[in-house]
Amino acid sequence: MKNALRLKFILTILLLNIIFCRVIEAQTRIAVLPFTTEENISKAVLNYLTEVFTVEMVNSRQFTVVERAKLDAALKEMSFQSGDMVDESTAVELGKMSGAEMVFFGTIFKFGGKNMLSVKGMDIKTATLKYAQQAGAETDVQMEAACKSIAAQIKKGEKKSVNGVSYNVEGSESGNLNKAEQKVYDKYIVDKWGIDPTNQEDMRYYYKQNKGIGIALTAVGPVCFVSGIIVTSLFCFMGSSYEWNYEEYSKDADDYDRQASTNSSNRDYYERYAADAREKANKARENASTDYLIGGFVGANLMTAGVVMTLCCIYPFILSQRIYSIYRKSTGQKLTFFDRTSFGGGYDWENKEVTVAMAIKL
């Protein structure tokens, strides 16, 4: 009986050890680099935010943090000084040297009168950016809350977000973005522009910018194409005129040759006129060839530019529409191209005219 109980106890311990080891293996091994900034922020605040982020990640039980000694050794080996800015390649090297599977590093910068905390997570094996989060704050207390919010979003598995607003590719229900909108959000709003998708001023600026480019290309493209047709037609007409002159001068030269062969007394006179007519004919043919060449070259280039511009207008229009959709899904509001449009009018009794005025503010 005692042996049976002892065997059950040993088996239970072994089972618990196996479960514990599996849990440990399932956790991602991470390294958290010291947060950096180029703004006037003290080292104590940066160290505190780094520690807050580290504690939040450890408490999630989804990550294990590499030993501080290994990270310090890696930092020392790369001659990394406190306050040095961290880029993605540096983060990958530090991660490899410290034995981490993923490296998190944060940067604080000024944007729109706020301190913006940007935290990124690099996958060491693939050397790709897996997480990118941003949050803004005006005080140290708010910055601490922003740091915790970013950690919470990462723990939830949110890949990218700005100011706590995150989107995943899960269809269009409940304000989530579709794949095309998610691509624009990741590539432009987060990575390239670094703006808040709920900020009307910033989103409207890029919405107007891209839509304006699309409108401009739509207007200029057909103009270039039509201009190419006009230029080609004009030079072809000029070339055909020179061709007609060539034929007339050639006929005159032939007539003078016949006169010279039949009229021996005035042969020198007719031969001189025949030579002059042939020179004019050759000059006309050269001018015709030049006009055809210029017309074809300039016209073809203008028409090609017109087609390219017309096709290129499609992308800015699509981009502006996706910016519009992202803003509407994140705020429930609409973006407008014109800030304000007002109409007015009246009747001029002296001149007996109706006046109409319209003011548009971009």
Phi, psi and omega per residue, in radians:
M1 nan -0.813 -3.139
K2 -1.122 -0.684 3.126
N3 -1.115 -0.647 3.119
A4 -1.142 -0.745 3.110
L5 -1.127 -0.697 3.136
R6 -1.127 -0.682 3.131
L7 -1.144 -0.730 3.112
K8 -1.097 -0.697 -3.135
F9 -1.113 -0.758 -3.131
I10 -1.149 -0.743 3.119
L11 -1.111 -0.668 3.109
T12 -1.114 -0.759 3.122
I13 -1.095 -0.762 3.132
L14 -1.089 -0.723 3.133
L15 -1.108 -0.760 3.119
L16 -1.110 -0.664 3.105
N17 -1.121 -0.721 3.121
I18 -1.105 -0.777 3.127
I19 -1.087 -0.761 -3.136
F20 -1.093 -0.737 3.140
C21 -1.139 -0.678 3.120
R22 -1.115 -0.706 3.120
V23 -1.097 -0.751 3.132
I24 -1.108 -0.725 -3.135
E25 -1.138 -0.572 -3.110
A26 -1.246 -0.363 -3.137
Q27 -1.366 2.446 3.121
T28 -1.430 2.321 -3.132
R29 -1.497 2.059 -3.038
I30 -2.141 2.791 2.984
A31 -2.193 2.335 3.121
V32 -1.896 1.941 -3.129
L33 -1.383 2.669 3.113
P34 -1.029 2.327 3.112
F35 -1.124 2.562 -3.089
T36 -2.231 2.901 3.100
T37 -2.860 2.749 2.991
E38 -1.907 0.069 3.126
E39 -1.562 3.073 -3.126
N40 -1.467 1.247 3.138
I41 -2.171 2.326 -3.035
S42 -1.197 2.718 3.110
K43 -1.128 -0.569 -3.140
A44 -1.105 -0.716 3.132
V45 -1.152 -0.738 3.131
L46 -1.094 -0.770 3.122
N47 -1.116 -0.677 3.140
Y48 -1.140 -0.766 3.126
L49 -1.130 -0.660 3.078
T50 -1.063 -0.752 -3.132
E51 -1.184 -0.689 3.105
V52 -1.065 -0.805 -3.140
F53 -1.100 -0.740 -3.132
T54 -1.083 -0.803 -3.132
V55 -1.076 -0.752 -3.141
E56 -1.095 -0.684 3.141
M57 -1.212 -0.681 3.119
V58 -1.162 -0.745 -3.115
N59 -1.145 -0.294 3.130
S60 -1.243 -0.309 -3.097
R61 1.077 0.267 3.056
Q62 -1.765 -0.268 -3.063
F63 -2.309 2.590 2.938
T64 -2.053 2.437 -3.068
V65 -1.722 2.374 3.128
V66 -1.115 2.693 -3.115
E67 -1.044 2.465 -3.101
R68 -1.049 -0.588 -3.125
A69 -1.113 -0.734 3.133
K70 -1.129 -0.734 3.138
L71 -1.153 -0.755 3.118
D72 -1.089 -0.675 3.116
A73 -1.129 -0.709 3.116
A74 -1.149 -0.715 3.110
L75 -1.110 -0.709 -3.138
K76 -1.183 -0.698 -3.111
E77 -1.140 -0.580 3.127
M78 -1.570 0.123 3.131
S79 0.994 0.703 -3.131
F80 -1.452 2.117 3.141
Q81 -1.721 2.649 3.099
S82 -1.080 2.225 -3.124
G83 1.762 -0.233 3.090
D84 -1.155 2.408 3.120
M85 -1.297 2.505 -3.096
V86 -1.862 2.237 3.000
D87 -1.872 3.100 -3.025
E88 -1.151 -0.690 -3.123
S89 -1.169 -0.679 3.085
T90 -1.116 -0.716 3.140
A91 -1.077 -0.712 -3.138
V92 -1.130 -0.763 3.136
E93 -1.104 -0.747 3.110
L94 -1.123 -0.648 3.115
G95 -1.125 -0.746 3.117
K96 -1.108 -0.727 -3.077
M97 -1.244 -0.519 -3.122
S98 -1.598 -0.103 3.116
G99 1.434 0.355 -3.123
A100 -1.543 2.700 3.040
E101 -1.570 -0.414 -3.134
M102 -2.585 2.528 -3.137
V103 -2.136 2.298 3.053
F104 -1.896 2.373 3.084
F105 -2.496 2.512 -3.061
G106 -2.170 2.631 3.126
T107 -2.373 2.452 3.084
I108 -1.955 2.271 3.118
F109 -2.487 2.837 -3.140
K110 -1.540 2.379 3.059
F111 -2.728 2.131 3.100
G112 1.064 0.584 3.129
G113 1.397 0.052 -3.135
K114 -2.015 2.759 2.922
N115 -1.513 2.076 -3.131
M116 -1.798 2.196 3.076
L117 -1.733 2.102 3.120
S118 -2.003 2.135 -3.141
V119 -2.086 2.276 3.138
K120 -2.173 2.580 3.096
G121 -2.119 2.111 -3.109
M122 -1.796 2.271 3.017
D123 -1.392 2.067 -3.036
I124 -1.203 -0.669 -3.068
K125 -1.144 -0.765 -3.093
T126 -1.720 -0.157 -3.114
A127 0.979 0.668 3.124
T128 -2.088 2.701 3.128
L129 -1.402 2.018 -3.090
K130 -1.724 -0.578 3.136
Y131 -2.239 2.511 3.036
A132 -2.623 1.994 -3.078
Q133 -2.260 2.537 3.061
Q134 -2.382 2.565 3.061
A135 -2.666 2.524 -3.105
G136 -1.924 2.690 3.134
A137 -2.748 2.750 3.132
E138 -1.902 -0.396 -3.132
T139 -2.163 2.932 3.123
D140 -1.112 -0.652 3.133
V141 -1.125 -0.771 3.109
Q142 -1.135 -0.599 3.117
M143 -1.146 -0.660 3.070
E144 -1.094 -0.765 3.115
A145 -1.116 -0.674 3.110
A146 -1.117 -0.689 3.118
C147 -1.092 -0.763 3.112
K148 -1.157 -0.648 3.134
S149 -1.119 -0.720 3.117
I150 -1.099 -0.776 3.117
A151 -1.065 -0.686 3.136
A152 -1.122 -0.701 3.122
Q153 -1.128 -0.696 3.124
I154 -1.148 -0.718 3.134
K155 -1.108 -0.507 3.117
K156 -1.362 -0.173 -3.131
G157 1.605 0.179 3.105
E158 -1.248 2.220 -3.063
K159 -1.317 -0.854 -3.070
K160 -2.491 2.455 3.080
S161 -2.759 2.825 3.058
V162 -2.278 2.223 -3.127
N163 0.951 0.643 3.069
G164 1.406 -0.044 3.106
V165 -1.641 1.923 -3.055
S166 -2.091 2.679 -3.105
Y167 -2.377 2.458 3.063
N168 -2.165 2.786 3.115
V169 -1.415 1.571 -3.111
E170 -2.392 0.523 -3.114
G171 1.525 -2.960 -3.012
S172 -1.805 0.122 -3.126
E173 -1.356 2.545 3.069
S174 1.006 0.600 3.056
G175 1.400 0.032 3.113
N176 -1.243 2.705 -3.063
L177 -1.592 2.606 3.003
N178 -1.400 3.114 -3.026
K179 -1.089 -0.726 -3.134
A180 -1.135 -0.740 3.126
E181 -1.206 -0.654 3.110
Q182 -1.081 -0.665 3.124
K183 -1.126 -0.754 3.099
V184 -1.136 -0.711 3.140
Y185 -1.070 -0.823 -3.110
D186 -1.191 -0.839 -2.998
K187 -1.292 -0.711 -3.009
Y188 -1.833 -1.002 -3.001
I189 -1.136 -0.719 -3.111
V190 -1.554 -1.001 -2.980
D191 -1.352 -0.791 -3.020
K192 -1.540 -0.851 -3.051
W193 -1.632 -0.552 -3.131
G194 1.069 0.808 -3.090
I195 -1.996 2.879 3.111
D196 -1.510 2.137 -3.112
P197 -1.182 -0.153 3.083
T198 -1.722 -0.035 3.136
N199 -1.475 1.939 -3.050
Q200 -1.110 -0.705 -3.084
E201 -1.102 -0.828 -3.123
D202 -1.188 -0.804 -3.116
M203 -1.136 -0.666 3.137
R204 -1.189 -0.592 3.127
Y205 -1.073 -0.858 -3.120
Y206 -1.288 -0.521 3.045
Y207 -1.099 -0.843 3.127
K208 -1.156 -0.691 -3.107
Q209 -1.052 -0.875 -3.098
N210 -1.253 -0.670 3.111
K211 -1.192 -0.639 3.096
G212 -1.114 -0.705 3.082
I213 -1.089 -0.733 3.118
G214 -1.087 -0.756 3.131
I215 -1.125 -0.746 -3.137
A216 -1.082 -0.786 3.131
L217 -1.150 -0.639 3.110
T218 -1.116 -0.628 -3.140
A219 -1.358 -0.751 -3.056
V220 -1.324 -0.605 -3.105
G221 -0.977 -0.995 3.116
P222 -1.076 -0.604 3.108
V223 -1.077 -0.785 3.098
C224 -1.085 -0.721 -3.118
F225 -1.117 -0.830 3.125
V226 -1.130 -0.681 3.099
S227 -1.071 -0.670 3.090
G228 -1.081 -0.739 3.111
I229 -1.112 -0.763 -3.127
I230 -1.115 -0.811 -3.137
V231 -1.076 -0.777 3.131
T232 -1.081 -0.766 3.141
S233 -1.114 -0.739 -3.117
L234 -1.102 -0.842 -3.121
F235 -1.226 -0.551 3.069
C236 -1.172 -0.667 3.087
F237 -1.117 -0.757 3.110
M238 -1.124 -0.691 3.113
G239 -1.125 -0.706 3.120
S240 -1.166 -0.557 3.077
S241 -1.129 -0.748 3.091
Y242 -1.146 -0.604 3.077
E243 -1.096 -0.724 3.108
W244 -1.103 -0.734 3.090
N245 -1.075 -0.685 3.129
Y246 -1.051 -0.784 -3.140
E247 -1.128 -0.708 -3.135
E248 -1.164 -0.787 3.129
Y249 -1.134 -0.629 3.114
S250 -1.137 -0.709 3.084
K251 -1.092 -0.738 3.122
D252 -1.087 -0.709 3.135
A253 -1.107 -0.711 3.112
D254 -1.131 -0.709 3.117
D255 -1.100 -0.757 3.125
Y256 -1.123 -0.637 3.096
D257 -1.116 -0.731 3.120
R258 -1.126 -0.714 3.112
Q259 -1.116 -0.678 -3.131
A260 -1.165 -0.585 -3.107
S261 -1.331 -0.433 -3.105
T262 -1.748 -0.354 -3.093
N263 -2.081 1.625 -3.057
S264 -1.234 -0.457 -3.096
S265 -1.236 -0.546 -3.124
N266 -1.984 0.459 -3.065
R267 -1.053 -0.783 -3.127
D268 -1.055 -0.678 -3.133
Y269 -1.105 -0.844 -3.097
Y270 -1.225 -0.614 3.113
E271 -1.152 -0.650 3.107
R272 -1.136 -0.734 3.114
Y273 -1.190 -0.600 3.111
A274 -1.148 -0.731 3.110
A275 -1.129 -0.692 3.122
D276 -1.139 -0.704 3.132
A277 -1.155 -0.668 3.122
R278 -1.181 -0.643 3.101
E279 -1.100 -0.734 3.100
K280 -1.152 -0.633 3.120
A281 -1.143 -0.765 3.113
N282 -1.113 -0.694 3.109
K283 -1.117 -0.710 3.119
A284 -1.103 -0.703 3.125
R285 -1.158 -0.693 3.092
E286 -1.085 -0.764 3.121
N287 -1.111 -0.675 3.115
A288 -1.102 -0.779 3.130
S289 -1.100 -0.717 3.132
T290 -1.109 -0.784 -3.138
D291 -1.129 -0.722 3.096
Y292 -1.072 -0.735 -3.111
L293 -1.164 -0.824 -3.139
I294 -1.117 -0.812 -3.135
G295 -1.054 -0.758 3.138
G296 -1.159 -0.751 -3.100
F297 -1.192 -0.930 -3.106
V298 -1.143 -0.774 -3.122
G299 -1.112 -0.752 3.139
A300 -1.116 -0.699 3.122
N301 -1.167 -0.715 3.107
L302 -1.133 -0.732 3.127
M303 -1.168 -0.695 3.090
T304 -1.099 -0.777 3.107
A305 -1.068 -0.673 3.115
G306 -1.115 -0.742 3.119
V307 -1.141 -0.764 -3.134
V308 -1.090 -0.794 3.132
M309 -1.086 -0.724 3.137
T310 -1.112 -0.688 3.106
L311 -1.253 -0.643 -3.116
C312 -1.204 -0.353 -3.140
C313 -1.193 -0.308 -3.071
I314 -1.145 -0.773 -3.058
Y315 -1.129 -0.829 3.091
P316 -1.031 -0.641 3.109
F317 -1.120 -0.779 3.129
I318 -1.114 -0.753 -3.137
L319 -1.095 -0.765 3.129
S320 -1.109 -0.664 3.130
Q321 -1.165 -0.626 3.123
R322 -1.285 -0.607 3.021
I323 -1.059 -0.757 3.103
Y324 -1.036 -0.788 -3.113
S325 -1.157 -0.714 3.138
I326 -1.095 -0.780 3.135
Y327 -1.121 -0.740 -3.110
R328 -1.157 -0.667 3.138
K329 -1.260 -0.480 -3.110
S330 -1.531 -0.375 -3.091
T331 -2.177 -0.344 -3.056
G332 1.399 0.107 -3.128
Q333 -1.943 2.965 -3.112
K334 -1.888 2.712 3.012
L335 -1.811 2.494 3.119
T336 -2.072 2.563 3.127
F337 -1.339 -0.750 3.092
F338 -1.696 2.356 -3.129
D339 -1.220 -0.743 -3.141
R340 -2.726 2.370 3.067
T341 -2.178 2.177 -3.121
S342 -2.237 2.514 -3.141
F343 -2.071 2.608 3.089
G344 -2.716 2.923 -3.137
G345 -3.127 3.089 3.137
G346 -3.088 -3.057 -3.127
Y347 -2.103 2.142 3.102
D348 -1.510 1.823 -3.050
W349 -1.221 -0.537 -3.112
E350 -1.215 -0.813 -3.139
N351 -1.662 -0.078 -3.129
K352 0.962 0.940 -3.139
E353 -2.276 2.571 3.045
V354 -1.659 2.236 -3.132
T355 -1.933 2.446 3.104
V356 -2.281 2.331 -3.139
A357 -2.256 2.536 3.090
M358 -2.388 2.278 3.116
A359 -2.059 2.249 3.130
I360 -2.114 2.209 3.069
K361 -1.893 2.104 -3.113
L362 -1.346 nan nan
